[in-house]
């Protein structure tokens, strides 16, 4: 898989489900920590919704970046 580019690996069936799970768990925790009062009082505005969406995108991106790096490193090590 090392011969594949970043995006080919990032959108592979090996990476996407794992990154989605990480984003769901970590994003939810971060959203509750950072925006829990607004979520519970149901007083979120448009700007808050964008911030919550970004709260999920960041762990997805970090997980994907890490997985692609690990896959590339493993492929390089195995020849």
C-alpha positions as CSV (number, residue, x, y, z in Angstrom):
1,X,0.0,0.0,0.0
2,X,3.1,2.2,0.2
3,X,2.9,2.9,-3.5
4,X,-0.5,4.5,-3.0
5,X,-0.8,8.2,-2.2
6,X,-2.0,9.8,0.9
7,X,-5.6,10.2,-0.3
8,X,-5.9,6.7,-1.6
9,X,-5.0,5.4,1.8
10,X,-7.0,8.0,3.7
11,X,-10.2,7.0,1.9
12,X,-9.6,3.3,2.1
13,X,-11.9,0.9,3.9
14,X,-9.0,0.2,6.3
15,X,-8.8,3.9,7.5
16,X,-12.3,5.5,7.2
17,X,-14.3,3.4,9.6
18,X,-11.6,3.6,12.3
19,X,-11.3,7.4,11.9
20,X,-15.1,7.8,12.1
21,X,-15.2,5.8,15.3
22,X,-12.4,8.0,16.8
23,X,-14.1,11.2,15.6
24,X,-17.5,10.0,17.1
25,X,-16.0,9.2,20.6
26,X,-13.4,12.0,20.9
27,X,-15.6,14.6,19.1
28,X,-18.5,13.9,21.4
29,X,-16.4,14.2,24.5
30,X,-14.8,17.5,23.3
31,X,-18.2,18.9,22.2
32,X,-19.6,18.1,25.6
33,X,-16.6,19.7,27.4
34,X,-16.5,22.8,25.2
35,X,-20.2,23.3,24.4
36,X,-22.1,21.2,26.9
37,X,-23.9,24.1,28.5
38,X,-25.2,25.4,25.1
39,X,-26.1,21.9,24.0
40,X,-28.1,21.1,27.2
41,X,-29.9,24.5,27.1
42,X,-30.6,24.1,23.4
43,X,-29.3,27.6,22.8
44,X,-26.8,26.9,20.1
45,X,-26.5,29.4,17.3
46,X,-25.1,29.0,13.8
47,X,-21.5,29.8,14.9
48,X,-21.7,27.2,17.7
49,X,-22.9,24.6,15.2
50,X,-19.8,25.3,13.1
51,X,-17.6,25.0,16.1
52,X,-19.2,21.6,17.1
53,X,-18.7,20.4,13.5
54,X,-15.1,21.3,13.6
55,X,-14.8,19.6,17.0
56,X,-15.6,16.3,15.1
57,X,-13.5,17.1,12.1
58,X,-10.3,17.6,14.1
59,X,-10.1,14.1,15.6
60,X,-11.1,12.6,12.3
61,X,-8.2,14.4,10.6
62,X,-5.7,13.5,13.3
63,X,-6.8,9.8,13.3
64,X,-6.6,9.7,9.5
65,X,-3.2,11.4,9.4
66,X,-1.8,9.0,12.0
67,X,-3.3,5.9,10.3
68,X,-1.9,6.8,6.9
69,X,1.5,7.4,8.4
70,X,1.5,4.1,10.2
71,X,0.4,2.2,7.1
72,X,3.1,3.9,5.0
73,X,5.7,3.2,7.6
74,X,4.7,-0.4,7.9
75,X,4.7,-0.9,4.2
76,X,8.2,0.7,3.9
77,X,9.5,-1.5,6.7
78,X,8.1,-4.7,5.1
79,X,9.7,-3.8,1.8
